[in-house]
Amino acid sequence: MQRTSIQFQVKDISKFKKQLLLWAQQFEIAVWLDSNNYDQKYSNFDAVLAVDTVSKIETSYKNAFSRLKKYQSEVKDYIFGYLGYDLKNDVENLTSSNFDGLNFPDLLFFQPKKLFFIKGNSLEIKYISAFEQEIETDLENINQLQTGQNLVAVHRNIKIKLRIHKDDYYKKINTILNHIHRGDIYEANFCQEFYSENSVIDPVEVYQNLNEISKAPFATFFKFNNNYLLSASPERYLKKEGENLISQPIKGTEKRASTKTADEKLIKELEQNPKERAENIMIVDLVRNDFSRFALKGSVKVEELCKVYTFEQVHQLISTISCSVKNDIHPVDIIKNTFPMGSMTGAPKISAMKIMEELEETKRGLYSGAVGYFTPNGDFDFNVIIRSILYNAAKKYISYSVGGAITAQSIPEKEYEECLLKAKAMKQVLVNVK
C-alpha cells in the first residue's frame, strides 16, 4: 500500500503532542511512542502516533510468532503493536496458569491508516494514499483541541492492593535463593503485582501525569478498545536498523538524591556496586548468547558495559550489546530467538521462567513484554514494558507490576525496598501520594 508523505514545521511542539494524544482517543486502536527528548544515540524520531486500522492481527500465544511473521511479510508496511510476555509459551514448552485480571490478547499488531512522526519541530505525516484528502481536516481538528495545562495528579478513591504480601515475598525470595545455591539458576527476575478493582481512571490524564514525573525515553500510550497501557519505560529491548541489531538491558537500580552532590555519590556507588554489576553482566552474557544464534560470525560486541543512566526517579545500569545480521533472516525470527528479553527472565532463561511461573501469583501478560513497530523494509524497534500501568476499563481493573533481579547476593529486605522504589511513580499518579 502506498503512503503519501507531507512535512510541516510546528511552532509549539509540546502543545501539539498533547493535542495529538487527545485527538487519537476517537480511534479503537492508537499507539503513542514518546522519547521525551531523552539524550540517546539510537533514536530515529522524538515521538510517533499511529492510529486508525487498515488491518490487524490479534492472537493468543499459540503459533503467535509464525502468524506475526506471515502478517508482517504480507503487509510490508508500518505495523505497530505489542508482544505479551506469555509468548514465551510459543517459543519454549512453557505454560502460564497464574491469575489474570486484565485479559489482554497475548499479541496485537495493526497497520495504521495515519502516522505522525515528530523530530525536533518537524512533523512528518504519512497517510495511506487513499486517505490523503483527510490530512488537512485532521490537522485542523488537532490544532483546535484544548489541552489542560496543569498536569497535577487528581485525588481518586483508588485503593491499591498487593498480590503478594511482604512476609510471603520474603519466603519466595528465599526459595529463589535456594534454587540459586543449588545451581538450578544463577539469576531470576521475580515480579509482583499491585492492583485495584472496581476503579475508574481517565487514561490520558494518568498517562500524562506519569509521563510528566518520569520523562522516560520509551514512554507509551497504547489504547485498544477498552484496554490501555500507560507506560514510562526506560528500557529498549531490541532495535534493528539495516544489518545492525542492538539490545540495551537494564539491571542495577539506585534511588535519586535531593542534591547534586549526593546524587553524584550515589552514581559512583552504583557504578562500583559488585551485586548490581553482577546482575547486569549476567544478562549481558545471556543477550550475547541469544545473538550468537543468528549474528554474523565475530560481530557480537558489548558497546557499553554497566553505564549509569539517570532518570527522573532512579539511576540505572544499562549495557548496550550489538551485532550484525544477514539480510535473509526474517525480522520476526530475530525477535523470536531473543524473546522474552533476558532482563525480565533471568538466567539460564528457561529454568528461570519455569521457576518464576511457579512462584509468581499473576500472569504477566503485557507487563515485561514489548511494544514497538516494524517499518516497511523490516527494521524494528521495541521497548520493554516496565514502570507501566495496565487498565481494563470494561472490568474496571488497574494493574502495575514491578520486578527485581535476584542473585546469590540478594537480601530479601533490600529487594523489597527496590520494588517499592520502582512502584513509586505509578502509585503516585493513581492515588496522589508523594
C-alpha positions as CSV (number, residue, x, y, z in Angstrom):
1,M,0.0,0.0,0.0
2,Q,1.3,3.4,-1.0
3,R,1.7,6.2,1.6
4,T,1.5,9.9,1.0
5,S,4.2,11.8,3.0
6,I,3.9,15.5,3.9
7,Q,6.1,17.6,6.2
8,F,5.3,20.6,8.3
9,Q,7.0,22.8,10.9
10,V,5.2,23.0,14.3
11,K,5.7,26.1,16.5
12,D,4.7,24.7,19.9
13,I,5.7,21.0,19.7
14,S,4.9,20.3,23.4
15,K,1.3,21.6,23.0
16,F,0.9,19.8,19.6
17,K,1.9,16.5,21.2
18,K,-0.8,16.8,23.8
19,Q,-3.3,17.7,21.2
20,L,-2.3,14.7,19.1
21,L,-2.9,12.3,22.0
22,L,-6.3,13.8,22.7
23,W,-7.3,13.5,19.1
24,A,-6.2,9.9,19.0
25,Q,-8.8,8.9,21.6
26,Q,-11.6,8.7,18.9
27,F,-10.0,5.6,17.4
28,E,-10.4,2.0,18.6
29,I,-6.6,1.5,18.4
30,A,-4.0,4.1,19.0
31,V,-0.3,3.9,19.8
32,W,1.8,6.9,21.0
33,L,5.5,6.4,21.5
34,D,7.5,9.3,23.0
35,S,11.2,9.5,23.8
36,N,10.7,12.7,25.9
37,N,13.8,14.2,24.1
38,Y,15.9,11.9,26.3
39,D,19.5,12.0,25.1
40,Q,20.1,8.7,23.3
41,K,22.2,8.0,20.2
42,Y,19.9,5.3,18.6
43,S,16.8,7.4,18.2
44,N,15.1,7.9,14.8
45,F,12.4,10.3,15.9
46,D,11.2,12.0,19.1
47,A,7.7,10.7,19.0
48,V,5.2,8.9,16.8
49,L,1.5,8.4,16.7
50,A,-0.2,5.5,14.8
51,V,-4.0,5.4,14.5
52,D,-6.9,4.1,12.5
53,T,-6.7,0.5,11.4
54,V,-6.3,-0.8,7.9
55,S,-5.7,-4.4,9.1
56,K,-4.7,-6.1,12.3
57,I,-3.6,-9.4,13.9
58,E,-4.8,-10.4,17.4
59,T,-3.9,-13.8,18.9
60,S,-3.1,-15.9,21.9
61,Y,0.4,-17.3,22.2
62,K,-0.3,-20.4,20.1
63,N,1.7,-20.1,16.9
64,A,1.8,-16.4,17.5
65,F,5.2,-15.8,16.0
66,S,4.5,-17.7,12.8
67,R,1.2,-15.8,12.4
68,L,3.0,-12.5,13.0
69,K,5.7,-13.5,10.5
70,K,3.1,-14.2,7.9
71,Y,1.3,-10.9,8.6
72,Q,4.4,-8.7,8.6
73,S,5.6,-10.4,5.3
74,E,2.2,-9.8,3.6
75,V,1.6,-6.3,4.7
76,K,5.1,-4.9,4.0
77,D,4.1,-1.6,5.7
78,Y,4.4,0.0,9.0
79,I,2.8,-2.2,11.7
80,F,2.6,-1.2,15.4
81,G,1.8,-3.5,18.3
82,Y,2.9,-5.5,21.3
83,L,4.3,-8.8,22.3
84,G,3.0,-10.1,25.6
85,Y,5.4,-11.9,27.9
86,D,3.5,-15.1,27.7
87,L,4.6,-15.6,24.1
88,K,7.3,-17.5,25.9
89,N,5.0,-20.4,25.6
90,D,5.2,-20.2,21.8
91,V,9.0,-20.1,21.9
92,E,9.5,-22.9,24.6
93,N,7.5,-25.7,26.1
94,L,6.2,-23.5,28.9
95,T,2.8,-22.6,30.4
96,S,1.1,-19.6,32.1
97,S,-1.6,-20.6,34.6
98,N,-1.5,-17.7,37.1
99,F,-4.3,-15.3,37.8
100,D,-5.1,-12.8,35.0
101,G,-7.2,-9.8,36.0
102,L,-6.7,-7.9,32.7
103,N,-7.3,-10.5,29.9
104,F,-5.4,-8.7,27.2
105,P,-4.6,-10.7,24.0
106,D,-1.1,-12.1,24.0
107,L,-0.2,-10.4,20.7
108,L,-1.7,-7.5,18.9
109,F,-0.4,-5.7,15.8
110,F,-2.1,-3.3,13.3
111,Q,-1.4,-1.5,10.1
112,P,-2.3,2.2,10.7
113,K,-4.0,4.4,8.1
114,K,-2.5,7.5,9.7
115,L,1.0,8.1,11.0
116,F,2.6,11.2,12.6
117,F,6.4,11.3,13.1
118,I,7.9,14.2,15.2
119,K,11.6,15.1,15.2
120,G,12.5,18.4,16.8
121,N,9.9,20.9,15.4
122,S,9.4,18.9,12.3
123,L,6.2,16.9,11.7
124,E,6.1,14.2,9.0
125,I,2.6,12.8,8.2
126,K,2.3,9.5,6.4
127,Y,-1.2,8.5,5.4
128,I,-2.3,5.6,3.3
129,S,-2.6,7.4,-0.1
130,A,-6.3,6.6,-0.4
131,F,-6.9,8.8,2.7
132,E,-4.6,11.7,1.9
133,Q,-7.5,14.1,1.4
134,E,-8.2,13.8,5.2
135,I,-4.9,15.3,6.2
136,E,-6.0,18.9,6.1
137,T,-9.2,18.3,8.1
138,D,-7.4,16.2,10.6
139,L,-4.7,18.9,11.2
140,E,-7.4,21.5,11.7
141,N,-9.2,19.3,14.2
142,I,-6.0,18.5,16.1
143,N,-5.0,22.2,16.3
144,Q,-8.4,23.2,17.7
145,L,-8.2,20.9,20.7
146,Q,-7.8,22.4,24.1
147,T,-5.3,20.8,26.4
148,G,-5.3,21.0,30.2
149,Q,-2.2,23.0,31.3
150,N,-2.0,21.7,34.9
151,L,-0.8,18.2,35.0
152,V,-1.3,17.6,38.7
153,A,-2.4,14.2,39.9
154,V,-6.1,14.3,40.9
155,H,-7.1,12.6,44.1
156,R,-9.0,9.4,43.4
157,N,-10.6,6.9,45.7
158,I,-8.4,4.1,44.4
159,K,-7.2,1.5,46.9
160,I,-4.0,-0.3,45.8
161,K,-3.7,-3.9,47.0
162,L,-0.7,-6.2,46.9
163,R,-1.0,-9.6,45.3
164,I,2.0,-10.9,47.4
165,H,2.3,-9.6,50.9
166,K,5.7,-8.8,52.5
167,D,6.2,-12.0,54.5
168,D,5.2,-14.1,51.5
169,Y,7.5,-12.1,49.3
170,Y,10.4,-12.8,51.7
171,K,9.6,-16.5,51.6
172,K,9.5,-16.6,47.8
173,I,12.9,-14.8,47.6
174,N,14.4,-17.3,49.9
175,T,13.0,-20.1,47.7
176,I,14.7,-18.4,44.7
177,L,18.0,-18.1,46.7
178,N,17.8,-21.9,47.4
179,H,17.4,-22.6,43.7
180,I,20.5,-20.4,43.1
181,H,22.6,-22.1,45.8
182,R,21.6,-25.5,44.3
183,G,22.8,-24.3,40.9
184,D,19.3,-24.5,39.2
185,I,19.7,-20.9,38.1
186,Y,22.1,-18.0,38.8
187,E,19.7,-15.1,38.3
188,A,15.9,-14.6,38.3
189,N,13.7,-11.7,37.7
190,F,10.9,-12.1,40.2
191,C,7.8,-9.9,39.7
192,Q,4.8,-8.9,41.9
193,E,1.5,-7.2,41.1
194,F,-0.1,-4.2,42.7
195,Y,-3.8,-3.9,41.7
196,S,-7.1,-2.1,42.2
197,E,-10.6,-3.4,41.5
198,N,-13.8,-1.5,40.7
199,S,-11.7,1.5,39.8
200,V,-12.2,4.1,37.1
201,I,-9.5,6.4,35.7
202,D,-9.0,8.8,32.8
203,P,-6.2,7.0,30.9
204,V,-5.0,10.1,29.1
205,E,-4.7,12.2,32.3
206,V,-3.0,9.3,34.2
207,Y,-0.6,8.8,31.3
208,Q,0.3,12.5,31.1
209,N,0.9,12.7,34.9
210,L,3.0,9.6,34.8
211,N,5.0,10.9,31.9
212,E,5.4,14.3,33.5
213,I,7.1,12.9,36.6
214,S,9.1,10.2,34.7
215,K,10.1,11.6,31.3
216,A,11.1,8.2,30.2
217,P,12.8,7.5,26.8
218,F,10.4,4.7,25.8
219,A,7.1,6.2,27.1
220,T,4.0,4.6,25.5
221,F,0.3,5.2,25.5
222,F,-1.5,2.2,23.8
223,K,-5.2,2.0,23.5
224,F,-7.1,-0.9,22.0
225,N,-10.9,-0.8,22.7
226,N,-11.2,-0.8,26.5
227,N,-7.7,-1.8,27.2
228,Y,-4.9,0.6,28.0
229,L,-1.2,0.6,28.5
230,L,0.2,3.7,30.2
231,S,4.0,3.3,30.2
232,A,7.0,5.2,31.5
233,S,9.5,2.6,30.3
234,P,13.2,3.5,30.4
235,E,14.3,0.3,28.6
236,R,14.9,-0.7,25.0
237,Y,14.5,-4.4,24.2
238,L,15.7,-4.7,20.6
239,K,16.3,-2.4,17.6
240,K,17.1,-3.4,14.1
241,E,18.3,-0.9,11.5
242,G,19.6,-2.5,8.3
243,E,22.1,-5.2,9.3
244,N,22.7,-3.7,12.7
245,L,21.0,-5.0,15.8
246,I,21.2,-3.6,19.4
247,S,19.8,-4.6,22.8
248,Q,20.0,-2.4,25.9
249,P,19.2,-4.4,29.0
250,I,18.7,-2.6,32.3
251,K,19.9,-4.3,35.5
252,G,21.0,-2.4,38.6
253,T,19.0,0.3,40.3
254,E,19.7,3.2,42.8
255,K,17.4,5.9,44.1
256,R,17.8,9.6,43.3
257,A,19.1,12.1,45.9
258,S,17.8,15.5,46.6
259,T,21.1,17.3,46.0
260,K,23.6,17.1,43.1
261,T,26.5,16.2,45.4
262,A,24.5,13.3,47.0
263,D,23.3,12.2,43.6
264,E,26.8,12.0,42.2
265,K,27.9,10.0,45.2
266,L,25.0,7.5,44.5
267,I,26.0,7.3,40.8
268,K,29.6,6.3,41.8
269,E,28.3,3.8,44.3
270,L,26.1,2.2,41.7
271,E,28.9,2.1,39.1
272,Q,31.1,0.2,41.6
273,N,28.4,-2.0,43.3
274,P,29.5,-5.6,42.8
275,K,26.0,-7.0,43.2
276,E,24.4,-4.6,40.8
277,R,27.2,-5.1,38.2
278,A,26.9,-8.8,38.5
279,E,23.1,-8.7,37.8
280,N,23.8,-6.7,34.7
281,I,26.8,-8.7,33.4
282,M,24.9,-12.0,33.7
283,I,22.2,-10.6,31.4
284,V,24.8,-9.2,29.0
285,D,26.1,-12.7,28.7
286,L,22.6,-14.1,28.1
287,V,22.0,-11.5,25.3
288,R,25.4,-12.3,23.7
289,N,24.4,-15.9,23.7
290,D,21.0,-15.2,22.2
291,F,22.6,-13.0,19.5
292,S,25.2,-15.7,18.7
293,R,22.3,-17.9,17.3
294,F,21.9,-15.7,14.2
295,A,24.6,-13.0,14.2
296,L,27.4,-12.8,11.6
297,K,30.4,-14.6,12.9
298,G,32.6,-12.3,15.2
299,S,30.1,-9.4,15.1
300,V,28.7,-9.6,18.6
301,K,30.1,-6.7,20.6
302,V,29.5,-5.1,24.0
303,E,29.5,-1.4,23.2
304,E,28.7,-0.2,26.7
305,L,29.0,-2.2,29.9
306,C,27.2,-1.2,33.1
307,K,26.9,2.5,32.2
308,V,24.9,4.6,34.6
309,Y,21.9,6.4,33.0
310,T,19.9,8.9,35.2
311,F,16.1,9.2,35.0
312,E,13.7,11.3,37.0
313,Q,13.0,8.6,39.6
314,V,16.1,6.4,39.6
315,H,19.7,5.8,38.4
316,Q,20.1,2.6,36.3
317,L,22.9,0.5,34.9
318,I,22.4,-0.1,31.2
319,S,24.6,-2.1,28.8
320,T,24.5,-2.0,25.0
321,I,25.1,-5.2,23.0
322,S,25.3,-5.1,19.2
323,C,25.7,-7.5,16.3
324,S,25.3,-7.7,12.5
325,V,22.7,-9.9,10.9
326,K,22.3,-11.4,7.5
327,N,19.8,-9.7,5.1
328,D,18.0,-13.0,4.6
329,I,17.0,-13.6,8.2
330,H,13.4,-12.6,8.9
331,P,12.9,-9.8,11.4
332,V,10.3,-11.8,13.3
333,D,12.7,-14.7,13.7
334,I,15.3,-12.4,15.3
335,I,12.7,-11.4,17.9
336,K,11.6,-15.0,18.4
337,N,15.2,-16.0,19.0
338,T,15.7,-13.4,21.8
339,F,12.2,-13.4,23.4
340,P,11.4,-12.8,26.2
341,M,14.2,-10.3,26.9
342,G,16.8,-11.6,29.4
343,S,16.4,-8.6,31.7
344,M,12.9,-9.8,32.5
345,T,13.6,-13.6,32.8
346,G,17.0,-14.3,34.5
347,A,19.5,-17.0,33.5
348,P,19.5,-19.6,32.3
349,K,16.4,-18.4,30.7
350,I,14.1,-21.4,30.5
351,S,14.9,-22.6,34.1
352,A,14.3,-19.1,35.4
353,M,11.0,-18.7,33.5
354,K,9.8,-22.1,34.9
355,I,10.6,-21.2,38.5
356,M,9.1,-17.7,38.2
357,E,5.9,-19.2,36.9
358,E,5.7,-21.4,40.0
359,L,6.4,-18.6,42.4
360,E,4.7,-15.5,40.9
361,E,1.0,-15.1,41.6
362,T,-0.1,-13.2,38.5
363,K,0.1,-13.8,34.7
364,R,2.5,-11.2,33.5
365,G,0.6,-10.5,30.2
366,L,1.8,-7.3,28.6
367,Y,3.9,-6.4,31.6
368,S,7.5,-7.4,30.8
369,G,6.6,-7.9,27.1
370,A,7.4,-5.3,24.5
371,V,5.7,-2.5,22.4
372,G,7.1,-1.2,19.2
373,Y,6.8,-1.2,15.4
374,F,8.1,-2.7,12.2
375,T,9.0,-0.5,9.2
376,P,8.1,-1.4,5.6
377,N,11.7,-2.7,5.0
378,G,11.7,-5.0,8.1
379,D,13.5,-2.8,10.5
380,F,12.0,-2.6,14.0
381,D,12.3,-1.0,17.5
382,F,10.8,-2.4,20.7
383,N,10.8,-1.3,24.3
384,V,10.4,-3.3,27.5
385,I,7.1,-2.9,29.3
386,I,8.1,-1.9,32.8
387,R,7.1,1.1,35.0
388,S,3.7,0.8,33.5
389,I,0.0,0.9,34.4
390,L,-2.3,-1.5,32.7
391,Y,-6.0,-0.8,32.7
392,N,-9.1,-2.8,31.6
393,A,-11.8,-0.1,31.5
394,A,-14.6,-2.6,30.9
395,K,-13.6,-4.7,34.0
396,K,-12.5,-1.6,36.0
397,Y,-9.3,-3.3,36.8
398,I,-6.0,-1.5,37.3
399,S,-2.7,-3.3,37.5
400,Y,1.0,-2.4,37.8
401,S,3.8,-4.9,38.4
402,V,7.4,-4.5,39.4
403,G,10.3,-6.9,39.4
404,G,13.8,-7.3,40.6
405,A,16.8,-9.4,39.8
406,I,17.6,-12.0,42.4
407,T,21.2,-13.2,42.6
408,A,23.2,-15.1,45.2
409,Q,24.0,-11.7,46.9
410,S,20.3,-10.7,47.2
411,I,18.9,-9.7,50.6
412,P,15.1,-10.1,50.7
413,E,14.5,-6.8,52.6
414,K,16.6,-4.8,50.1
415,E,14.9,-6.4,47.1
416,Y,11.5,-5.4,48.6
417,E,12.7,-1.8,49.1
418,E,13.8,-1.7,45.4
419,C,10.3,-2.9,44.3
420,L,8.7,-0.1,46.3
421,L,11.1,2.4,44.7
422,K,10.2,1.2,41.2
423,A,6.5,1.2,42.0
424,K,6.5,4.8,43.5
425,A,5.7,6.7,40.3
426,M,2.7,4.5,39.3
427,K,1.3,4.7,42.9
428,Q,1.8,8.5,43.0
429,V,-0.3,9.2,39.8
430,L,-3.1,6.8,40.9
431,V,-3.6,7.8,44.5
432,N,-1.9,11.2,44.7
433,V,0.8,10.4,47.2
434,K,4.3,11.7,47.2
